[in-house]
Amino acid sequence: MLETVTACRYVVPLREGGSLPGLVEADDLGTYVVKFTGAGQGRKVLVAEVLVGEIARRLGIPTPRLVVVDMPQAIARYEADEEVQDLLTASPGHNLGVDFLPGAFGYDGSRRPGAEDAGAILWLDAYTANVDRTWANPNLVTWHGRTWAIDHGAALWFHHGWPSRPPDVRRFVAQPFDPSGHVLRHEAAPLAETHERLAPLLTEEVIREVVSEVPEEWLETTASLPDPDVVRSAYVEHLMLRLADPGAWIGGAR
């Protein structure tokens, strides 16, 4: 499981994103960008953040450390902004914390990553079907001379359909990936070459370990996924089968 810290102070909302994350100080003396369970995008976005972020970490892609932030209900009472107060009131307990990188600045192409680093990020996005890494919204920052990948909530689109229909693994496996709008497409090493380098790192043991890090209360059960263990198994199956059959998302990307 991810490390759990307790929020001590809500510092300021970050209004760049639609989900209204906030900067929060915690009892471990760390500062985190917190994404809340009560936000309109729902908990599945937090699940995607954990799964893709922790896969990125196993691949050596720079990405901020993730923690679970326990938000005491009392914090909401001291927030003057009604919109923020409503969000905090709707988000007691466990929320997602992303380590704040002081001094980081948004990626603008002036300090480009090497071919291997760029290729790894492009491969990660192709594998997890993440379309939200374009010049309109790069979801990259530059920090300490390296390019860091952030904000993975738009990946793993398949789980949003689970409330209305059973999981369809083959549909996800066959989902192509179009790299033409990707912010790093000109810097990245060839996708097939990167696949040969990275795919062996994601064994079933590693994927199960990553899936186990998602807090149980964020896993939404359905009629076809009746308990959290079954939900976890569905994520493992989707990720392992897409990894084993990359023809659609690597071959199509050429």
C-alpha atoms as an extended CHARMM CRD file, in Angstrom:
* protein
*
       254  EXT
         1         1  MET       CA              0.0000000000        0.0000000000        0.0000000000  PROA      1               0.0000000000
         2         2  LEU       CA              1.0370000000        3.6000000000       -0.5040000000  PROA      2               0.0000000000
         3         3  GLU       CA              2.3090000000        5.4260000000        2.5690000000  PROA      3               0.0000000000
         4         4  THR       CA             -0.4310000000        7.2900000000        4.4450000000  PROA      4               0.0000000000
         5         5  VAL       CA              0.1010000000       10.7970000000        5.8330000000  PROA      5               0.0000000000
         6         6  THR       CA             -2.3280000000       13.1080000000        7.6290000000  PROA      6               0.0000000000
         7         7  ALA       CA             -3.1400000000       16.5810000000        6.3220000000  PROA      7               0.0000000000
         8         8  CYS       CA             -2.3330000000       19.4180000000        8.7360000000  PROA      8               0.0000000000
         9         9  ARG       CA             -3.1710000000       22.4660000000        6.6390000000  PROA      9               0.0000000000
        10        10  TYR       CA             -4.9160000000       23.2120000000        3.3730000000  PROA      10              0.0000000000
        11        11  VAL       CA             -2.6880000000       25.8260000000        1.7290000000  PROA      11              0.0000000000
        12        12  VAL       CA             -4.2010000000       26.9230000000       -1.5800000000  PROA      12              0.0000000000
        13        13  PRO       CA             -6.3670000000       25.5680000000       -4.4130000000  PROA      13              0.0000000000
        14        14  LEU       CA             -4.7220000000       24.8900000000       -7.7710000000  PROA      14              0.0000000000
        15        15  ARG       CA             -7.2540000000       26.0940000000      -10.3070000000  PROA      15              0.0000000000
        16        16  GLU       CA             -5.4420000000       25.0050000000      -13.4590000000  PROA      16              0.0000000000
        17        17  GLY       CA             -7.2340000000       21.6400000000      -13.5120000000  PROA      17              0.0000000000
        18        18  GLY       CA            -10.9350000000       20.9000000000      -13.6880000000  PROA      18              0.0000000000
        19        19  SER       CA            -10.9370000000       18.7710000000      -10.5370000000  PROA      19              0.0000000000
        20        20  LEU       CA             -9.6680000000       21.6140000000       -8.2740000000  PROA      20              0.0000000000
        21        21  PRO       CA             -6.7100000000       19.8760000000       -6.5980000000  PROA      21              0.0000000000
        22        22  GLY       CA             -5.1570000000       21.6810000000       -3.6600000000  PROA      22              0.0000000000
        23        23  LEU       CA             -1.7620000000       22.1830000000       -2.0670000000  PROA      23              0.0000000000
        24        24  VAL       CA             -1.7110000000       20.5620000000        1.3740000000  PROA      24              0.0000000000
        25        25  GLU       CA              0.8600000000       20.3230000000        4.1740000000  PROA      25              0.0000000000
        26        26  ALA       CA              1.0430000000       16.9610000000        5.9800000000  PROA      26              0.0000000000
        27        27  ASP       CA              2.3370000000       15.6090000000        9.2660000000  PROA      27              0.0000000000
        28        28  ASP       CA              5.4720000000       14.1660000000        7.6240000000  PROA      28              0.0000000000
        29        29  LEU       CA              6.5510000000       17.7760000000        6.8700000000  PROA      29              0.0000000000
        30        30  GLY       CA              5.8660000000       17.1580000000        3.1830000000  PROA      30              0.0000000000
        31        31  THR       CA              3.7780000000       19.2830000000        0.8470000000  PROA      31              0.0000000000
        32        32  TYR       CA              1.4740000000       17.5280000000       -1.5990000000  PROA      32              0.0000000000
        33        33  VAL       CA             -0.8100000000       18.3220000000       -4.4960000000  PROA      33              0.0000000000
        34        34  VAL       CA             -3.9540000000       16.5430000000       -3.3030000000  PROA      34              0.0000000000
        35        35  LYS       CA             -6.5620000000       15.1460000000       -5.6680000000  PROA      35              0.0000000000
        36        36  PHE       CA             -9.8220000000       14.6350000000       -3.8460000000  PROA      36              0.0000000000
        37        37  THR       CA            -12.2490000000       11.7260000000       -3.8050000000  PROA      37              0.0000000000
        38        38  GLY       CA            -15.1440000000       14.2030000000       -3.7580000000  PROA      38              0.0000000000
        39        39  ALA       CA            -14.1620000000       15.8370000000       -7.0660000000  PROA      39              0.0000000000
        40        40  GLY       CA            -16.5640000000       15.4700000000       -9.9660000000  PROA      40              0.0000000000
        41        41  GLN       CA            -14.2260000000       13.2190000000      -11.9490000000  PROA      41              0.0000000000
        42        42  GLY       CA            -14.6740000000       10.4510000000       -9.3730000000  PROA      42              0.0000000000
        43        43  ARG       CA            -12.4070000000        7.9130000000       -7.7450000000  PROA      43              0.0000000000
        44        44  LYS       CA            -11.5080000000        6.0210000000      -10.9130000000  PROA      44              0.0000000000
        45        45  VAL       CA             -9.2970000000        8.9590000000      -11.8810000000  PROA      45              0.0000000000
        46        46  LEU       CA             -7.3590000000        8.4200000000       -8.6460000000  PROA      46              0.0000000000
        47        47  VAL       CA             -7.0640000000        4.7040000000       -9.4300000000  PROA      47              0.0000000000
        48        48  ALA       CA             -5.6020000000        5.5350000000      -12.8440000000  PROA      48              0.0000000000
        49        49  GLU       CA             -3.1910000000        8.0040000000      -11.2340000000  PROA      49              0.0000000000
        50        50  VAL       CA             -1.8830000000        5.3030000000       -8.8940000000  PROA      50              0.0000000000
        51        51  LEU       CA             -1.6730000000        2.5130000000      -11.4590000000  PROA      51              0.0000000000
        52        52  VAL       CA              0.0140000000        4.5280000000      -14.2100000000  PROA      52              0.0000000000
        53        53  GLY       CA              2.1930000000        6.5120000000      -11.8230000000  PROA      53              0.0000000000
        54        54  GLU       CA              3.4770000000        3.3960000000      -10.0990000000  PROA      54              0.0000000000
        55        55  ILE       CA              4.0440000000        1.6130000000      -13.4120000000  PROA      55              0.0000000000
        56        56  ALA       CA              6.0640000000        4.6560000000      -14.4950000000  PROA      56              0.0000000000
        57        57  ARG       CA              8.1450000000        4.3700000000      -11.3390000000  PROA      57              0.0000000000
        58        58  ARG       CA              8.9060000000        0.6880000000      -12.0630000000  PROA      58              0.0000000000
        59        59  LEU       CA             10.0620000000        1.7040000000      -15.5400000000  PROA      59              0.0000000000
        60        60  GLY       CA             12.4160000000        4.3840000000      -14.2270000000  PROA      60              0.0000000000
        61        61  ILE       CA             10.3460000000        7.2790000000      -15.5820000000  PROA      61              0.0000000000
        62        62  PRO       CA             10.6680000000       10.3330000000      -13.3190000000  PROA      62              0.0000000000
        63        63  THR       CA              7.3150000000       10.8590000000      -11.6200000000  PROA      63              0.0000000000
        64        64  PRO       CA              6.4170000000       12.3890000000       -8.2360000000  PROA      64              0.0000000000
        65        65  ARG       CA              6.0180000000       10.1260000000       -5.2050000000  PROA      65              0.0000000000
        66        66  LEU       CA              2.4220000000        9.2280000000       -4.3980000000  PROA      66              0.0000000000
        67        67  VAL       CA              0.8980000000        8.9670000000       -0.9360000000  PROA      67              0.0000000000
        68        68  VAL       CA             -2.5290000000        8.5930000000        0.5850000000  PROA      68              0.0000000000
        69        69  VAL       CA             -3.4900000000       11.8090000000        2.3700000000  PROA      69              0.0000000000
        70        70  ASP       CA             -5.9370000000       11.4450000000        5.2570000000  PROA      70              0.0000000000
        71        71  MET       CA             -8.0470000000       14.6280000000        5.3330000000  PROA      71              0.0000000000
        72        72  PRO       CA             -9.5890000000       15.3370000000        8.7580000000  PROA      72              0.0000000000
        73        73  GLN       CA            -13.1220000000       16.7290000000        8.5330000000  PROA      73              0.0000000000
        74        74  ALA       CA            -12.1510000000       19.6910000000       10.6990000000  PROA      74              0.0000000000
        75        75  ILE       CA             -9.9820000000       21.1920000000        7.9410000000  PROA      75              0.0000000000
        76        76  ALA       CA            -13.0610000000       22.0630000000        5.8660000000  PROA      76              0.0000000000
        77        77  ARG       CA            -14.4470000000       24.2940000000        8.6130000000  PROA      77              0.0000000000
        78        78  TYR       CA            -11.5320000000       26.7130000000        8.3310000000  PROA      78              0.0000000000
        79        79  GLU       CA            -11.7090000000       27.2060000000        4.5550000000  PROA      79              0.0000000000
        80        80  ALA       CA            -13.3240000000       30.4920000000        3.5140000000  PROA      80              0.0000000000
        81        81  ASP       CA            -13.8050000000       29.6320000000       -0.1680000000  PROA      81              0.0000000000
        82        82  GLU       CA            -17.2230000000       27.9370000000       -0.4090000000  PROA      82              0.0000000000
        83        83  GLU       CA            -16.2870000000       25.8760000000       -3.4610000000  PROA      83              0.0000000000
        84        84  VAL       CA            -13.1810000000       24.5210000000       -1.7360000000  PROA      84              0.0000000000
        85        85  GLN       CA            -15.0850000000       23.9780000000        1.5160000000  PROA      85              0.0000000000
        86        86  ASP       CA            -17.7040000000       21.9010000000       -0.3100000000  PROA      86              0.0000000000
        87        87  LEU       CA            -14.9470000000       19.8060000000       -1.9280000000  PROA      87              0.0000000000
        88        88  LEU       CA            -13.1930000000       19.1970000000        1.3770000000  PROA      88              0.0000000000
        89        89  THR       CA            -16.4740000000       18.3430000000        3.0790000000  PROA      89              0.0000000000
        90        90  ALA       CA            -17.1430000000       15.7580000000        0.3500000000  PROA      90              0.0000000000
        91        91  SER       CA            -13.6480000000       14.2610000000        0.6790000000  PROA      91              0.0000000000
        92        92  PRO       CA            -13.0540000000       13.1150000000        4.2680000000  PROA      92              0.0000000000
        93        93  GLY       CA            -10.5900000000       10.2990000000        4.8270000000  PROA      93              0.0000000000
        94        94  HSD       CA             -8.2400000000        9.0020000000        2.1600000000  PROA      94              0.0000000000
        95        95  ASN       CA             -7.3300000000       11.1410000000       -0.8400000000  PROA      95              0.0000000000
        96        96  LEU       CA             -4.4160000000       11.0270000000       -3.2720000000  PROA      96              0.0000000000
        97        97  GLY       CA             -1.3100000000       13.1010000000       -2.5890000000  PROA      97              0.0000000000
        98        98  VAL       CA              1.2660000000       13.8520000000       -5.2880000000  PROA      98              0.0000000000
        99        99  ASP       CA              4.6110000000       15.0670000000       -3.9840000000  PROA      99              0.0000000000
       100       100  PHE       CA              4.9730000000       18.7920000000       -4.7040000000  PROA      100             0.0000000000
       101       101  LEU       CA              8.1130000000       19.5520000000       -6.7380000000  PROA      101             0.0000000000
       102       102  PRO       CA              9.1980000000       23.0580000000       -5.6740000000  PROA      102             0.0000000000
       103       103  GLY       CA             10.6300000000       25.0970000000       -8.5120000000  PROA      103             0.0000000000
       104       104  ALA       CA              9.3950000000       22.7920000000      -11.2620000000  PROA      104             0.0000000000
       105       105  PHE       CA              8.0800000000       24.4960000000      -14.3830000000  PROA      105             0.0000000000
       106       106  GLY       CA              5.7410000000       23.3160000000      -17.0840000000  PROA      106             0.0000000000
       107       107  TYR       CA              7.2650000000       21.5810000000      -20.0760000000  PROA      107             0.0000000000
       108       108  ASP       CA              7.6700000000       23.9470000000      -23.0270000000  PROA      108             0.0000000000
       109       109  GLY       CA             10.1530000000       22.0600000000      -25.2100000000  PROA      109             0.0000000000
       110       110  SER       CA             13.1110000000       24.2710000000      -24.3360000000  PROA      110             0.0000000000
       111       111  ARG       CA             14.8000000000       21.4570000000      -22.3710000000  PROA      111             0.0000000000
       112       112  ARG       CA             13.9280000000       18.2800000000      -24.1720000000  PROA      112             0.0000000000
       113       113  PRO       CA             14.4800000000       14.7890000000      -22.7650000000  PROA      113             0.0000000000
       114       114  GLY       CA             16.7610000000       12.2790000000      -24.4550000000  PROA      114             0.0000000000
       115       115  ALA       CA             15.3820000000        9.7120000000      -26.8490000000  PROA      115             0.0000000000
       116       116  GLU       CA             15.2160000000        6.9420000000      -24.2170000000  PROA      116             0.0000000000
       117       117  ASP       CA             13.3810000000        9.0710000000      -21.6340000000  PROA      117             0.0000000000
       118       118  ALA       CA             10.9990000000       10.4770000000      -24.2330000000  PROA      118             0.0000000000
       119       119  GLY       CA             10.4530000000        7.0100000000      -25.6720000000  PROA      119             0.0000000000
       120       120  ALA       CA              9.6230000000        5.5930000000      -22.2440000000  PROA      120             0.0000000000
       121       121  ILE       CA              6.9420000000        8.2340000000      -21.6370000000  PROA      121             0.0000000000
       122       122  LEU       CA              5.4730000000        7.7340000000      -25.1140000000  PROA      122             0.0000000000
       123       123  TRP       CA              5.4550000000        3.9510000000      -24.5910000000  PROA      123             0.0000000000
       124       124  LEU       CA              3.7700000000        4.3310000000      -21.1930000000  PROA      124             0.0000000000
       125       125  ASP       CA              1.0290000000        6.4600000000      -22.7430000000  PROA      125             0.0000000000
       126       126  ALA       CA              0.5370000000        4.0070000000      -25.6060000000  PROA      126             0.0000000000
       127       127  TYR       CA              0.3580000000        1.0590000000      -23.2050000000  PROA      127             0.0000000000
       128       128  THR       CA             -2.1330000000        2.7020000000      -20.8410000000  PROA      128             0.0000000000
       129       129  ALA       CA             -4.1370000000        4.4330000000      -23.6250000000  PROA      129             0.0000000000
       130       130  ASN       CA             -3.4060000000        7.9020000000      -22.2630000000  PROA      130             0.0000000000
       131       131  VAL       CA             -4.3660000000       10.5670000000      -24.8080000000  PROA      131             0.0000000000
       132       132  ASP       CA             -3.7500000000       13.5160000000      -22.4730000000  PROA      132             0.0000000000
       133       133  ARG       CA             -0.1270000000       14.3630000000      -23.2600000000  PROA      133             0.0000000000
       134       134  THR       CA             -0.3850000000       16.8900000000      -26.0960000000  PROA      134             0.0000000000
       135       135  TRP       CA              0.8770000000       20.4420000000      -26.5210000000  PROA      135             0.0000000000
       136       136  ALA       CA             -2.5560000000       21.6230000000      -25.3960000000  PROA      136             0.0000000000
       137       137  ASN       CA             -1.9550000000       19.8450000000      -22.0780000000  PROA      137             0.0000000000
       138       138  PRO       CA              1.5560000000       18.3110000000      -21.8440000000  PROA      138             0.0000000000
       139       139  ASN       CA              1.2230000000       16.9510000000      -18.2870000000  PROA      139             0.0000000000
       140       140  LEU       CA              5.0150000000       17.1600000000      -18.0270000000  PROA      140             0.0000000000
       141       141  VAL       CA              7.2250000000       19.3320000000      -15.8520000000  PROA      141             0.0000000000
       142       142  THR       CA             10.9340000000       20.0140000000      -15.8640000000  PROA      142             0.0000000000
       143       143  TRP       CA             12.6370000000       19.6000000000      -12.5140000000  PROA      143             0.0000000000
       144       144  HSD       CA             16.3320000000       19.1930000000      -11.6760000000  PROA      144             0.0000000000
       145       145  GLY       CA             17.1740000000       18.9550000000      -15.3520000000  PROA      145             0.0000000000
       146       146  ARG       CA             14.8410000000       16.0520000000      -16.1570000000  PROA      146             0.0000000000
       147       147  THR       CA             11.3740000000       15.7160000000      -17.6420000000  PROA      147             0.0000000000
       148       148  TRP       CA              8.8340000000       14.3960000000      -15.1270000000  PROA      148             0.0000000000
       149       149  ALA       CA              5.5230000000       12.7860000000      -16.0830000000  PROA      149             0.0000000000
       150       150  ILE       CA              2.4770000000       13.8930000000      -14.0620000000  PROA      150             0.0000000000
       151       151  ASP       CA             -1.3280000000       13.6480000000      -14.1940000000  PROA      151             0.0000000000
       152       152  HSD       CA             -2.2900000000       10.2060000000      -15.4820000000  PROA      152             0.0000000000
       153       153  GLY       CA             -5.9830000000       10.2910000000      -14.6520000000  PROA      153             0.0000000000
       154       154  ALA       CA             -7.0650000000       10.2240000000      -18.3140000000  PROA      154             0.0000000000
       155       155  ALA       CA             -5.4540000000        6.8070000000      -18.8850000000  PROA      155             0.0000000000
       156       156  LEU       CA             -7.1180000000        3.3800000000      -18.5510000000  PROA      156             0.0000000000
       157       157  TRP       CA            -10.4070000000        4.5880000000      -19.9980000000  PROA      157             0.0000000000
       158       158  PHE       CA            -11.8970000000        1.0800000000      -19.9140000000  PROA      158             0.0000000000
       159       159  HSD       CA            -12.8560000000        1.1530000000      -16.2300000000  PROA      159             0.0000000000
       160       160  HSD       CA            -15.3370000000        4.0010000000      -16.7520000000  PROA      160             0.0000000000
       161       161  GLY       CA            -17.6350000000        1.5760000000      -18.5760000000  PROA      161             0.0000000000
       162       162  TRP       CA            -17.7340000000       -1.0140000000      -15.8100000000  PROA      162             0.0000000000
       163       163  PRO       CA            -20.8520000000        0.2970000000      -14.0360000000  PROA      163             0.0000000000
       164       164  SER       CA            -22.9650000000       -0.3000000000      -17.1530000000  PROA      164             0.0000000000
       165       165  ARG       CA            -21.3480000000       -3.3850000000      -18.7300000000  PROA      165             0.0000000000
       166       166  PRO       CA            -18.9680000000       -6.2170000000      -17.7940000000  PROA      166             0.0000000000
       167       167  PRO       CA            -15.2460000000       -5.7600000000      -18.4690000000  PROA      167             0.0000000000
       168       168  ASP       CA            -14.2430000000       -6.2940000000      -22.1000000000  PROA      168             0.0000000000
       169       169  VAL       CA            -10.5280000000       -7.0590000000      -22.0200000000  PROA      169             0.0000000000
       170       170  ARG       CA            -10.2040000000       -7.7100000000      -25.7560000000  PROA      170             0.0000000000
       171       171  ARG       CA            -11.5500000000       -4.2420000000      -26.5520000000  PROA      171             0.0000000000
       172       172  PHE       CA             -8.7710000000       -2.6440000000      -24.5200000000  PROA      172             0.0000000000
       173       173  VAL       CA             -6.1380000000       -4.9530000000      -25.9890000000  PROA      173             0.0000000000
       174       174  ALA       CA             -7.2220000000       -3.9770000000      -29.5080000000  PROA      174             0.0000000000
       175       175  GLN       CA             -7.3600000000       -0.2370000000      -28.7930000000  PROA      175             0.0000000000
       176       176  PRO       CA             -4.8840000000        1.4900000000      -31.1480000000  PROA      176             0.0000000000
       177       177  PHE       CA             -2.7240000000        4.4330000000      -30.1520000000  PROA      177             0.0000000000
       178       178  ASP       CA             -2.2010000000        7.5090000000      -32.3050000000  PROA      178             0.0000000000
       179       179  PRO       CA              1.0760000000        9.2630000000      -31.4060000000  PROA      179             0.0000000000
       180       180  SER       CA              0.6750000000       12.0680000000      -33.9420000000  PROA      180             0.0000000000
       181       181  GLY       CA             -0.3570000000       14.6320000000      -31.3230000000  PROA      181             0.0000000000
       182       182  HSD       CA              1.9320000000       13.4410000000      -28.5360000000  PROA      182             0.0000000000
       183       183  VAL       CA              4.1510000000       16.1580000000      -27.1310000000  PROA      183             0.0000000000
       184       184  LEU       CA              7.2990000000       13.9730000000      -27.2610000000  PROA      184             0.0000000000
       185       185  ARG       CA              6.7620000000       12.1740000000      -30.5630000000  PROA      185             0.0000000000
       186       186  HSD       CA              9.6960000000       13.9100000000      -32.2870000000  PROA      186             0.0000000000
       187       187  GLU       CA             12.1200000000       13.1930000000      -29.4220000000  PROA      187             0.0000000000
       188       188  ALA       CA             11.1460000000        9.5970000000      -28.6800000000  PROA      188             0.0000000000
       189       189  ALA       CA             13.0260000000        6.4770000000      -29.6690000000  PROA      189             0.0000000000
       190       190  PRO       CA             11.0050000000        4.0850000000      -31.8950000000  PROA      190             0.0000000000
       191       191  LEU       CA              8.0580000000        2.6110000000      -30.0290000000  PROA      191             0.0000000000
       192       192  ALA       CA              8.8350000000       -0.9990000000      -31.0000000000  PROA      192             0.0000000000
       193       193  GLU       CA             12.4220000000       -0.5980000000      -29.8290000000  PROA      193             0.0000000000
       194       194  THR       CA             11.2530000000        0.8650000000      -26.5160000000  PROA      194             0.0000000000
       195       195  HSD       CA              8.7700000000       -1.9830000000      -26.1070000000  PROA      195             0.0000000000
       196       196  GLU       CA             11.5700000000       -4.5320000000      -26.2940000000  PROA      196             0.0000000000
       197       197  ARG       CA             13.4140000000       -2.6550000000      -23.5590000000  PROA      197             0.0000000000
       198       198  LEU       CA             10.5470000000       -1.9480000000      -21.1610000000  PROA      198             0.0000000000
       199       199  ALA       CA              7.9860000000       -4.7430000000      -21.5140000000  PROA      199             0.0000000000
       200       200  PRO       CA             10.1540000000       -7.3650000000      -19.7360000000  PROA      200             0.0000000000
       201       201  LEU       CA             10.2440000000       -5.1110000000      -16.6500000000  PROA      201             0.0000000000
       202       202  LEU       CA              6.4770000000       -5.4540000000      -16.1510000000  PROA      202             0.0000000000
       203       203  THR       CA              6.0780000000       -9.0160000000      -14.9940000000  PROA      203             0.0000000000
       204       204  GLU       CA              2.7780000000      -10.2440000000      -13.5950000000  PROA      204             0.0000000000
       205       205  GLU       CA              4.2830000000       -9.9810000000      -10.1150000000  PROA      205             0.0000000000
       206       206  VAL       CA              5.1090000000       -6.3110000000      -10.7050000000  PROA      206             0.0000000000
       207       207  ILE       CA              1.6460000000       -5.5310000000      -12.0940000000  PROA      207             0.0000000000
       208       208  ARG       CA             -0.0420000000       -7.2650000000       -9.1530000000  PROA      208             0.0000000000
       209       209  GLU       CA              2.1570000000       -5.3070000000       -6.7700000000  PROA      209             0.0000000000
       210       210  VAL       CA              1.1560000000       -2.0330000000       -8.4580000000  PROA      210             0.0000000000
       211       211  VAL       CA             -2.5500000000       -2.8990000000       -8.3940000000  PROA      211             0.0000000000
       212       212  SER       CA             -2.3140000000       -3.8120000000       -4.7070000000  PROA      212             0.0000000000
       213       213  GLU       CA             -1.2610000000       -0.2330000000       -3.9060000000  PROA      213             0.0000000000
       214       214  VAL       CA             -4.6900000000        1.1850000000       -4.7330000000  PROA      214             0.0000000000
       215       215  PRO       CA             -6.6910000000        1.8100000000       -1.5200000000  PROA      215             0.0000000000
       216       216  GLU       CA             -9.6070000000       -0.5840000000       -1.3150000000  PROA      216             0.0000000000
       217       217  GLU       CA            -12.2000000000        2.1680000000       -0.8040000000  PROA      217             0.0000000000
       218       218  TRP       CA            -11.3540000000        3.6310000000       -4.2330000000  PROA      218             0.0000000000
       219       219  LEU       CA            -12.2480000000        0.3730000000       -6.0210000000  PROA      219             0.0000000000
       220       220  GLU       CA            -15.8620000000        0.5840000000       -7.1810000000  PROA      220             0.0000000000
       221       221  THR       CA            -17.6890000000       -2.7400000000       -7.2680000000  PROA      221             0.0000000000
       222       222  THR       CA            -20.4330000000       -3.6050000000       -9.7760000000  PROA      222             0.0000000000
       223       223  ALA       CA            -22.7390000000       -6.5180000000      -10.5070000000  PROA      223             0.0000000000
       224       224  SER       CA            -20.0090000000       -8.1790000000      -12.5880000000  PROA      224             0.0000000000
       225       225  LEU       CA            -17.2100000000       -7.0960000000      -10.2150000000  PROA      225             0.0000000000
       226       226  PRO       CA            -18.7590000000       -7.8760000000       -6.8320000000  PROA      226             0.0000000000
       227       227  ASP       CA            -15.8030000000       -7.3210000000       -4.4960000000  PROA      227             0.0000000000
       228       228  PRO       CA            -12.4890000000       -5.4150000000       -4.4510000000  PROA      228             0.0000000000
       229       229  ASP       CA            -10.3760000000       -8.5080000000       -5.0980000000  PROA      229             0.0000000000
       230       230  VAL       CA            -12.3030000000       -9.1670000000       -8.3150000000  PROA      230             0.0000000000
       231       231  VAL       CA            -11.8360000000       -5.5300000000       -9.3400000000  PROA      231             0.0000000000
       232       232  ARG       CA             -8.0870000000       -5.8180000000       -8.7510000000  PROA      232             0.0000000000
       233       233  SER       CA             -7.9560000000       -8.9910000000      -10.8240000000  PROA      233             0.0000000000
       234       234  ALA       CA             -9.7310000000       -7.1870000000      -13.6840000000  PROA      234             0.0000000000
       235       235  TYR       CA             -7.0620000000       -4.4830000000      -13.7090000000  PROA      235             0.0000000000
       236       236  VAL       CA             -4.2940000000       -7.0900000000      -13.6950000000  PROA      236             0.0000000000
       237       237  GLU       CA             -5.9260000000       -8.9700000000      -16.5840000000  PROA      237             0.0000000000
       238       238  HSD       CA             -6.3520000000       -5.8330000000      -18.7040000000  PROA      238             0.0000000000
       239       239  LEU       CA             -2.7790000000       -4.6650000000      -18.1400000000  PROA      239             0.0000000000
       240       240  MET       CA             -1.1540000000       -8.0540000000      -18.6610000000  PROA      240             0.0000000000
       241       241  LEU       CA             -3.0630000000       -8.9450000000      -21.8400000000  PROA      241             0.0000000000
       242       242  ARG       CA             -2.4100000000       -5.5460000000      -23.4590000000  PROA      242             0.0000000000
       243       243  LEU       CA              1.2690000000       -5.9620000000      -22.6500000000  PROA      243             0.0000000000
       244       244  ALA       CA              1.3410000000       -9.4600000000      -24.1500000000  PROA      244             0.0000000000
       245       245  ASP       CA             -0.4010000000       -8.4220000000      -27.3830000000  PROA      245             0.0000000000
       246       246  PRO       CA              1.0160000000       -5.0250000000      -28.4220000000  PROA      246             0.0000000000
       247       247  GLY       CA              0.2210000000       -5.2720000000      -32.1240000000  PROA      247             0.0000000000
       248       248  ALA       CA             -2.6430000000       -2.7550000000      -32.0960000000  PROA      248             0.0000000000
       249       249  TRP       CA             -0.9690000000       -0.0510000000      -30.0350000000  PROA      249             0.0000000000
       250       250  ILE       CA              2.5850000000       -0.4040000000      -31.3730000000  PROA      250             0.0000000000
       251       251  GLY       CA              1.9390000000       -1.5690000000      -34.9240000000  PROA      251             0.0000000000
       252       252  GLY       CA             -0.8120000000        1.0090000000      -35.4160000000  PROA      252             0.0000000000
       253       253  ALA       CA              1.3750000000        3.7900000000      -34.0430000000  PROA      253             0.0000000000
       254       254  ARG       CA              3.9550000000        3.3620000000      -36.7910000000  PROA      254             0.0000000000
